[in-house]
Amino acid sequence: MQEKLEKLFNQCINELKSIGLNVSKENVGDIKIQISKRNNKRYGCCKQEEPDERYKVIQRIGRRRIVKYEKFNKHTIEVSKWVLELNDDIIKNTIMHEIIHCFPYCNNHGSEFKKYARFINARLGYNISRVGNKKEDYEKSDMDYKEKEYKYVIKCTNCGKLIYRNRLVMDFFKKYRCLCGGKLEM
């Protein structure tokens, strides 16, 4: 599985180079790819290490100072095991999404991330977005998608919205209301 992941990763890097995106060590740093060790709901993640001091940003909020880094020298991309069971194009879409996070100023899903995603989607035909749709991806891969079972179904008395929960705090119905302001009931 790791070999398949590395092969698809190298294909993604070559595709990015073919459209003129610089994925060199000087621009994005070292990128390592691996299978996630945890059983995650998420598709993948990009863990960043060794911040580049030249890209240090200090933000002041009131009296607090927040230090952020816009570029890192080492990245570890992790892809969840369940994603590797899907079609190669879905796996490559996930890898591309995580590679974008390696570019400077793309640590989050802000405007710079969206700019790269739109560019790659237009040039290479990907469907990179902030979040994925598990049900659609399983259907594209001709696999059965099992909905997660929830212990509690809560309904708003005002708008009828359903909320699914596995755990409830003792005074859930006293503390919380629906977004519309309506009362909640089991």
Beta strands, then each sheet from edge to edge (+ up, - down):
strand 1: 30-35
strand 2: 44-51
strand 3: 56-61
strand 4: 64-69
strand 5: 72-79
strand 6: 152-156
strand 7: 162-165
strand 8: 184-185
sheet 1: 1+ 5+ 2-
sheet 2: 3+ 4-
sheet 3: 7+ 6- 8+
end
